[in-house]
């Protein structure tokens, strides 16, 4: 009887956990991302990223600004030869979720949880993403890209993106061609308050580019030209 009772309690616990997963909403996930961005921005006035892209070293310098009372980091100085991975556009880094988050709350659907390697992720899907204002990473395509759909995979613990999949059309000389852009953000490590993905893999139409962070400077001020 005691064993049967233990099995029943374990079964009820599993059901409760499953119910909690089902109860997740887009708003809850986005609010979690907001909170994570706020925590990361604590005490950070500026940061500089040095990246290695296809063997070349690039840098980007970001300064803290407020957007509707929330911290965002705008690109102030760059050699312009690297990749921007911000979904709010090439001019933003940490905190870009405050710009595109409201559109996710309005247009996205919660698609459950999945595993990416050892990590559990929330999945947000937008089947018609044309109104989101989300852009493809700079450097991903030389042609104009029109976003059609989006899937965003958010780490259930850190509440940071682990994967972004963008599907859209690129303008060609003949007719628009559909391409898929997949961004995998890997090897997150804490640098003071920031969680930095030290490796990012960008896949575009069958091609792959690895972007590695070589150095992160926090509150070091504007680099000298």
Backbone bond lengths (Angstrom), bond angles and torsions (degrees), N, CA, C in turn:
res aa  C-N    CA-C-N  psi(-1)  N-CA   C-N-CA  omega(-1)  CA-C   N-CA-C  phi
1 X - - - 1.467 - - 1.525 110.79 -
2 X 1.377 115.73 -42.00 1.449 119.24 -178.78 1.521 110.43 -63.99
3 X 1.343 117.18 -40.31 1.461 121.14 178.97 1.520 110.92 -64.48
4 X 1.338 116.04 -41.23 1.469 119.90 178.58 1.522 110.46 -63.28
5 X 1.339 116.09 -39.22 1.462 120.13 179.60 1.525 110.52 -65.09
6 X 1.353 116.25 -40.36 1.466 120.47 179.01 1.517 111.20 -63.77
7 X 1.344 116.04 -42.03 1.461 119.94 178.42 1.520 110.49 -62.70
8 X 1.349 116.25 -41.12 1.466 120.19 179.60 1.519 110.91 -63.67
9 X 1.345 117.16 -43.31 1.461 120.33 179.36 1.523 111.14 -63.39
10 X 1.338 116.00 -40.13 1.462 119.73 178.62 1.523 110.78 -64.32
11 X 1.349 116.01 -40.32 1.464 120.95 179.05 1.527 110.61 -63.65
12 X 1.351 116.41 -42.04 1.455 120.04 179.03 1.531 111.32 -65.45
13 X 1.352 116.04 -35.62 1.457 119.65 178.19 1.523 110.28 -64.24
14 X 1.333 116.54 -43.46 1.468 120.63 178.42 1.525 110.45 -61.27
15 X 1.330 116.15 -43.32 1.466 119.42 178.52 1.524 111.24 -62.00
16 X 1.340 116.11 -39.91 1.463 119.64 179.62 1.516 110.84 -64.22
17 X 1.361 116.40 -41.18 1.459 119.86 177.97 1.521 111.03 -64.53
18 X 1.333 116.81 -41.08 1.464 120.46 178.40 1.513 110.59 -63.67
19 X 1.342 116.45 -39.12 1.452 120.08 178.38 1.512 111.70 -63.97
20 X 1.363 115.96 -36.85 1.454 119.98 178.72 1.525 110.74 -64.40
21 X 1.347 117.02 -39.84 1.455 120.66 177.91 1.515 110.41 -63.78
22 X 1.335 116.09 -45.57 1.467 119.77 -179.66 1.517 111.32 -63.42
23 X 1.359 116.71 -29.65 1.454 120.38 -175.87 1.524 112.24 -76.32
24 X 1.348 118.37 -11.12 1.457 120.20 179.17 1.526 109.71 -60.03
25 X 1.330 114.93 145.98 1.454 120.46 175.73 1.518 108.90 -127.41
26 X 1.323 115.85 164.62 1.453 120.20 176.38 1.520 110.15 -58.30
27 X 1.339 116.42 -42.72 1.463 120.01 -178.75 1.525 111.28 -60.55
28 X 1.329 117.83 -40.59 1.468 120.69 179.86 1.522 110.86 -64.77
29 X 1.327 117.22 -41.39 1.454 120.38 179.42 1.527 110.51 -65.91
30 X 1.323 117.21 -45.69 1.464 120.69 -179.49 1.521 110.59 -64.48
31 X 1.339 117.56 -41.15 1.462 119.84 177.50 1.528 110.49 -62.02
32 X 1.337 116.90 -36.90 1.455 120.15 175.71 1.518 111.95 -63.71
33 X 1.328 116.59 -37.73 1.467 120.68 176.78 1.524 111.04 -67.87
34 X 1.340 116.01 -38.19 1.465 119.57 175.40 1.527 110.49 -58.48
35 X 1.339 116.14 -48.79 1.467 120.83 -177.70 1.525 110.66 -61.68
36 X 1.335 116.89 -40.87 1.464 120.48 178.86 1.523 110.78 -63.88
37 X 1.329 117.24 -41.15 1.465 120.90 179.15 1.523 111.07 -65.11
38 X 1.322 116.93 -39.50 1.467 121.01 177.25 1.528 110.69 -61.97
39 X 1.341 116.67 -44.34 1.466 120.08 179.78 1.527 111.27 -63.41
40 X 1.324 116.23 -41.26 1.460 119.45 -178.48 1.527 111.77 -66.10
41 X 1.324 116.01 -32.51 1.462 120.25 -177.12 1.522 113.30 -79.11
42 X 1.335 117.88 -8.88 1.460 121.39 -177.45 1.524 111.02 -58.96
43 X 1.318 115.57 119.88 1.459 120.66 177.57 1.507 115.49 77.10
44 X 1.319 117.74 4.92 1.472 121.00 -178.22 1.527 109.16 -104.81
45 X 1.321 116.30 119.50 1.463 121.51 176.34 1.523 111.85 -99.22
46 X 1.323 116.06 -30.53 1.459 120.37 178.82 1.522 108.49 -159.29
47 X 1.336 115.46 158.84 1.463 119.40 172.51 1.521 109.38 -151.34
48 X 1.325 113.86 154.32 1.461 121.22 179.14 1.517 108.94 -124.33
49 X 1.328 116.59 130.12 1.459 122.24 175.83 1.523 109.21 -107.90
50 X 1.326 116.05 128.91 1.456 121.42 168.55 1.520 107.13 -106.94
51 X 1.337 116.07 123.33 1.458 121.87 -176.17 1.530 110.59 -120.12
52 X 1.327 114.44 153.31 1.455 121.43 171.68 1.520 107.72 -108.58
53 X 1.311 116.79 118.07 1.461 122.90 -178.13 1.522 108.14 -125.62
54 X 1.321 116.39 111.86 1.459 122.09 -179.69 1.530 111.55 51.61
55 X 1.334 115.43 42.81 1.450 121.35 176.51 1.512 115.43 85.25
56 X 1.323 117.26 -8.54 1.468 120.88 -178.83 1.525 109.98 -102.66
57 X 1.325 116.76 141.69 1.462 121.71 178.76 1.520 109.71 -91.39
58 X 1.320 115.60 130.57 1.465 121.56 179.33 1.521 108.59 -127.56
59 X 1.339 116.46 161.27 1.462 118.30 175.30 1.521 109.91 -140.10
60 X 1.340 114.20 153.87 1.460 121.74 177.05 1.530 108.18 -142.15
61 X 1.322 116.23 132.01 1.469 122.18 -178.60 1.523 108.95 -114.64
62 X 1.351 116.80 126.76 1.452 122.88 -176.90 1.524 110.33 -119.90
63 X 1.337 116.25 141.24 1.461 121.80 174.98 1.528 110.33 -119.44
64 X 1.319 115.47 146.78 1.461 122.71 -178.51 1.523 111.01 -72.39
65 X 1.332 115.58 133.58 1.457 123.05 170.55 1.520 108.19 -134.20
66 X 1.326 116.55 169.12 1.454 120.28 176.79 1.519 109.37 -108.22
67 X 1.321 115.34 133.34 1.463 122.49 175.57 1.522 106.91 -122.66
68 X 1.331 115.88 109.02 1.459 121.85 -176.54 1.533 111.20 50.71
69 X 1.336 114.80 41.67 1.453 121.04 177.16 1.512 115.43 84.62
70 X 1.334 117.79 0.48 1.463 121.60 -177.26 1.529 110.20 -111.44
71 X 1.334 117.13 148.64 1.467 119.89 -179.14 1.526 111.95 -78.34
72 X 1.323 116.03 126.02 1.454 122.33 170.93 1.523 106.86 -129.45
73 X 1.319 115.95 156.89 1.457 120.08 -178.40 1.515 108.81 -118.88
74 X 1.340 114.03 116.69 1.457 120.10 -176.84 1.528 110.20 -98.23
75 X 1.332 114.57 138.78 1.459 120.68 177.85 1.529 109.39 -65.78
76 X 1.343 116.02 125.29 1.461 120.98 -179.07 1.521 112.89 -113.66
77 X 1.323 116.72 -24.28 1.451 120.05 -177.40 1.515 108.76 -153.90
78 X 1.332 116.53 134.91 1.456 120.24 -178.08 1.516 108.90 -159.89
79 X 1.332 115.28 154.43 1.462 117.56 173.08 1.526 111.32 -83.58
80 X 1.363 116.24 -3.91 1.471 122.94 173.83 1.526 114.07 64.39
81 X 1.323 118.29 12.60 1.461 119.39 179.23 1.520 112.32 -103.70
82 X 1.329 116.74 0.68 1.464 120.09 -178.42 1.514 112.22 -98.66
83 X 1.335 114.69 -166.23 1.447 121.60 179.59 1.525 109.37 -108.77
84 X 1.323 117.62 136.91 1.458 121.29 168.34 1.521 107.87 -95.91
85 X 1.335 116.41 129.58 1.464 120.91 -179.48 1.519 111.82 -109.58
86 X 1.333 117.26 12.86 1.455 120.96 178.80 1.522 110.31 -77.04
87 X 1.337 116.30 133.90 1.465 120.36 176.98 1.523 112.01 -77.24
88 X 1.338 116.69 -8.16 1.463 120.22 177.80 1.518 111.94 -95.82
89 X 1.321 117.78 -0.39 1.451 120.47 179.15 1.512 111.74 120.55
90 X 1.309 115.52 168.67 1.458 121.33 -172.30 1.519 113.38 -67.65
91 X 1.325 118.52 -15.69 1.463 120.78 -175.26 1.524 113.30 -89.06
92 X 1.324 118.53 4.53 1.465 120.12 -175.81 1.521 111.56 -128.27
93 X 1.333 114.13 152.44 1.455 121.89 173.87 1.520 108.87 -125.43
94 X 1.342 116.74 -123.02 1.457 121.97 -179.82 1.535 110.96 -54.50
95 X 1.325 115.62 137.17 1.456 120.47 178.41 1.510 114.24 91.75
96 X 1.356 116.82 3.06 1.468 118.05 -179.55 1.525 112.25 -63.32
97 X 1.351 118.05 -18.87 1.466 120.99 179.60 1.517 111.64 -60.03
98 X 1.337 118.27 -27.80 1.458 119.94 179.43 1.524 111.69 -67.78
99 X 1.334 116.97 -21.57 1.456 120.30 179.50 1.520 111.86 -86.01
100 X 1.355 117.51 -42.64 1.464 118.56 -177.23 1.521 113.41 -97.62
101 X 1.347 117.96 -12.05 1.460 121.31 -178.18 1.515 115.16 -57.19
102 X 1.350 118.76 -45.80 1.470 118.89 179.28 1.523 113.60 -57.74
103 X 1.355 116.79 -35.25 1.458 119.83 178.17 1.526 111.16 -69.23
104 X 1.345 116.86 -35.52 1.463 119.24 175.78 1.520 110.92 -63.29
105 X 1.324 116.86 -43.82 1.462 120.09 -179.97 1.527 110.71 -58.99
106 X 1.316 116.21 -37.20 1.467 120.50 -177.35 1.532 112.56 -77.69
107 X 1.335 117.39 -37.95 1.462 119.50 -168.30 1.527 115.17 -112.66
108 X 1.328 119.08 -19.47 1.467 120.47 -173.65 1.522 111.45 -85.15
109 X 1.332 114.97 163.79 1.462 122.48 173.09 1.519 108.14 -124.32
110 X 1.318 115.73 148.52 1.456 119.97 178.02 1.522 108.03 -83.12
111 X 1.345 117.02 121.98 1.464 121.87 -174.49 1.523 112.40 -108.65
112 X 1.330 117.33 19.67 1.453 120.68 175.02 1.515 112.73 91.90
113 X 1.333 115.45 -161.25 1.463 121.14 179.63 1.527 109.62 -118.64
114 X 1.333 114.68 153.21 1.457 122.05 176.29 1.521 108.31 -140.21
115 X 1.310 116.37 176.44 1.453 122.81 174.76 1.527 109.21 -112.14
116 X 1.314 116.35 132.91 1.459 122.47 167.67 1.523 105.68 -117.98
117 X 1.319 116.05 102.57 1.454 119.60 -173.13 1.511 110.26 62.27
118 X 1.322 116.83 -124.65 1.465 121.88 179.93 1.517 113.36 -90.05
119 X 1.330 117.57 4.80 1.459 120.51 -170.82 1.528 111.36 -111.75
120 X 1.315 115.14 136.94 1.456 122.08 174.09 1.520 108.86 -87.74
121 X 1.335 116.00 137.25 1.460 120.05 -177.20 1.525 110.48 -133.54
122 X 1.321 115.46 144.53 1.461 121.67 165.65 1.530 107.93 -79.42
123 X 1.322 116.61 144.00 1.462 120.57 179.97 1.526 108.75 -116.63
124 X 1.316 115.75 123.00 1.461 121.97 174.00 1.521 108.03 -111.44
125 X 1.323 116.59 131.00 1.454 120.85 -178.38 1.509 111.93 -121.96
126 X 1.313 116.32 140.11 1.460 122.47 173.43 1.522 106.82 -127.04
127 X 1.326 116.40 113.37 1.461 120.88 -176.82 1.521 112.82 -79.90
128 X 1.329 117.18 -28.33 1.459 121.39 175.14 1.519 106.97 -125.06
129 X 1.319 115.54 93.06 1.461 120.82 -171.76 1.522 112.97 -98.52
130 X 1.320 117.54 12.66 1.461 120.23 -174.43 1.525 112.25 -64.68
131 X 1.345 117.65 -25.01 1.465 120.75 -176.69 1.526 113.17 -97.39
132 X 1.324 118.15 4.57 1.462 120.31 -172.32 1.522 113.52 -75.34
133 X 1.310 117.81 -29.91 1.454 119.29 -173.67 1.509 112.79 79.13
134 X 1.333 117.70 10.03 1.456 122.25 176.25 1.524 108.69 -83.13
135 X 1.326 116.30 141.12 1.459 119.90 -175.09 1.521 110.08 -118.79
136 X 1.302 115.38 159.33 1.466 120.55 174.38 1.520 109.13 -73.96
137 X 1.337 118.12 154.62 1.465 120.20 177.84 1.514 111.01 -58.28
138 X 1.323 116.25 139.03 1.463 118.01 175.46 1.516 108.58 -65.28
139 X 1.311 115.73 137.92 1.453 120.72 -177.02 1.511 112.96 93.58
140 X 1.344 117.76 -9.62 1.461 119.96 -178.01 1.522 111.70 -73.98
141 X 1.305 116.08 -31.49 1.459 119.59 -178.80 1.517 108.82 -155.39
142 X 1.308 116.21 138.89 1.459 120.22 177.87 1.522 111.42 -78.88
143 X 1.327 117.54 -17.75 1.458 121.27 -178.64 1.521 110.29 -92.68
144 X 1.313 116.16 161.72 1.463 121.14 178.19 1.531 109.47 -66.50
145 X 1.324 116.22 131.36 1.458 122.63 -175.91 1.525 109.43 -112.27
146 X 1.341 116.57 128.32 1.461 122.19 177.23 1.524 108.63 -112.67
147 X 1.311 116.30 114.56 1.459 121.18 -175.75 1.523 111.15 -71.79
148 X 1.348 115.87 134.83 1.460 121.55 177.55 1.524 112.25 -112.29
149 X 1.340 117.51 -43.71 1.466 119.92 179.90 1.519 109.83 -145.84
150 X 1.324 114.99 160.83 1.459 121.65 -174.30 1.518 109.85 -143.25
151 X 1.328 116.75 140.82 1.458 122.72 166.74 1.525 107.70 -130.60
152 X 1.322 115.34 126.10 1.460 122.49 -178.27 1.521 108.48 -116.99
153 X 1.332 116.16 126.88 1.459 122.81 -176.78 1.527 108.05 -110.95
154 X 1.338 116.49 115.11 1.461 122.32 -171.44 1.522 109.72 -113.39
155 X 1.326 116.97 125.60 1.459 122.28 179.68 1.534 109.98 -56.82
156 X 1.338 116.73 127.87 1.463 119.79 -175.00 1.521 112.50 -71.34
157 X 1.333 118.45 -17.49 1.465 121.53 179.51 1.523 111.75 -98.94
158 X 1.323 117.17 -54.07 1.463 120.82 -177.26 1.520 112.60 -80.75
159 X 1.338 117.37 -20.77 1.464 123.59 -177.32 1.533 111.88 58.40
160 X 1.323 114.85 42.27 1.459 122.48 174.35 1.526 107.84 -123.24
161 X 1.337 118.10 154.89 1.463 119.51 179.86 1.523 112.10 -66.19
162 X 1.333 116.17 136.78 1.466 120.99 172.20 1.524 111.24 -110.42
163 X 1.321 117.02 -23.37 1.468 120.06 178.01 1.521 108.51 -154.27
164 X 1.331 115.01 143.36 1.461 122.07 172.90 1.521 107.04 -131.67
165 X 1.318 116.80 130.63 1.464 121.36 176.59 1.524 107.91 -121.23
166 X 1.329 115.42 119.41 1.457 122.45 179.56 1.517 108.82 -114.41
167 X 1.315 116.63 131.46 1.465 121.62 175.19 1.523 107.38 -119.95
168 X 1.312 115.65 130.73 1.455 118.89 -179.02 1.513 111.85 -163.99
169 X 1.315 114.71 -176.17 1.459 121.76 -179.84 1.525 109.88 -107.36
170 X 1.316 115.92 142.16 1.462 121.07 171.86 1.519 108.05 -112.18
171 X 1.321 114.21 140.84 1.457 119.20 179.28 1.513 109.45 -74.47
172 X 1.310 115.80 132.83 1.465 121.68 176.31 1.524 108.39 -125.54
173 X 1.313 114.42 176.64 1.465 118.33 -180.00 1.521 111.39 -67.24
174 X 1.326 117.14 -24.96 1.469 119.79 -177.68 1.524 109.46 -101.60
175 X 1.344 116.73 -87.95 1.471 121.12 -179.22 1.519 108.28 -126.55
176 X 1.344 117.27 158.14 1.466 119.38 177.61 1.526 111.43 -58.45
177 X 1.310 115.93 139.78 1.462 121.54 178.29 1.515 108.92 -116.54
178 X 1.345 116.68 134.71 1.461 120.34 -179.48 1.523 110.00 -81.56
179 X 1.325 116.58 134.30 1.457 121.24 175.27 1.524 109.03 -132.47
180 X 1.332 115.42 158.44 1.457 122.59 175.35 1.527 108.60 -115.39
181 X 1.316 115.53 132.27 1.454 122.30 176.19 1.519 107.51 -115.14
182 X 1.315 117.38 122.12 1.463 121.87 178.64 1.520 109.22 -118.80
183 X 1.330 115.41 128.11 1.459 122.16 179.57 1.520 107.53 -116.64
184 X 1.327 117.17 119.06 1.463 122.37 176.41 1.522 108.70 -109.74
185 X 1.336 116.22 119.63 1.452 122.10 179.71 1.522 108.23 -101.79
186 X 1.329 115.64 117.09 1.459 121.49 -168.69 1.533 110.83 -127.53
187 X 1.343 113.95 168.67 1.471 121.50 173.78 1.526 111.58 54.97
188 X 1.340 116.76 50.02 1.468 120.05 175.19 1.524 109.64 -66.01
189 X 1.325 115.68 131.48 1.458 121.73 175.36 1.526 108.94 -134.65
190 X 1.345 117.86 145.12 1.465 119.83 178.53 1.521 111.29 -80.75
191 X 1.316 116.49 125.74 1.458 123.40 172.54 1.525 105.87 -117.78
192 X 1.331 116.28 101.00 1.457 122.42 -167.57 1.537 107.40 53.22
193 X 1.322 118.41 -121.60 1.472 118.72 -177.55 1.526 112.88 -86.41
194 X 1.322 118.55 -12.49 1.463 121.90 -175.41 1.524 111.18 -83.13
195 X 1.328 116.31 143.07 1.468 122.33 167.59 1.518 106.40 -104.45
196 X 1.328 115.45 112.28 1.457 121.27 -172.24 1.526 109.93 -109.92
197 X 1.346 118.04 125.88 1.476 120.00 172.63 1.520 109.14 -77.99
198 X 1.334 117.01 107.24 1.452 120.03 -173.82 1.527 112.40 -76.31
199 X 1.325 117.51 -14.68 1.460 119.95 174.43 1.522 108.72 -134.93
200 X 1.303 115.55 131.61 1.460 121.76 175.63 1.518 108.16 -128.26
201 X 1.322 115.79 131.25 1.461 120.98 177.24 1.518 108.95 -110.66
202 X 1.303 115.29 124.96 1.458 122.09 -179.20 1.522 108.29 -112.30
203 X 1.340 116.43 119.64 1.457 121.40 178.59 1.530 108.92 -113.66
204 X 1.309 115.50 125.99 1.465 121.58 -178.62 1.517 108.84 -134.86
205 X 1.331 115.41 115.68 1.474 121.01 174.13 1.524 111.86 48.92
206 X 1.333 116.08 44.08 1.450 120.18 176.30 1.514 115.36 91.13
207 X 1.320 117.55 -14.87 1.467 120.76 177.09 1.517 111.10 -94.93
208 X 1.332 116.46 152.26 1.458 121.32 -176.62 1.521 110.60 -129.09
209 X 1.333 115.75 135.64 1.463 122.44 175.19 1.522 107.75 -127.59
210 X 1.335 116.81 129.68 1.455 122.38 175.24 1.522 109.48 -100.03
211 X 1.327 114.81 132.24 1.462 121.39 179.80 1.521 107.02 -120.06
212 X 1.330 116.98 121.15 1.456 122.36 -175.46 1.521 109.60 -117.74
213 X 1.323 116.30 133.55 1.462 120.81 175.85 1.527 108.30 -82.45
214 X 1.320 115.73 122.75 1.464 121.28 179.84 1.522 111.90 -94.44
215 X 1.343 116.99 -30.46 1.462 119.85 -176.88 1.519 109.79 -157.31
216 X 1.325 115.92 143.50 1.463 122.81 174.42 1.528 107.45 -127.69
217 X 1.325 116.88 122.92 1.455 122.10 176.17 1.521 108.53 -114.04
218 X 1.318 117.85 127.62 1.461 122.84 -178.30 1.520 108.81 -114.48
219 X 1.339 116.15 129.88 1.463 123.59 178.91 1.530 111.94 57.06
220 X 1.342 115.50 36.40 1.456 119.97 177.66 1.531 112.17 -93.39
221 X 1.347 115.83 -3.72 1.454 119.47 -179.04 1.510 113.19 81.45
222 X 1.336 114.48 175.35 1.458 120.34 -176.29 1.530 110.41 -68.49
223 X 1.348 117.07 129.32 1.469 119.44 178.06 1.535 110.70 -61.83
224 X 1.305 115.89 148.88 1.452 120.77 176.67 1.525 109.35 -76.45
225 X 1.309 115.34 134.29 1.464 120.42 179.77 1.532 110.23 -67.82
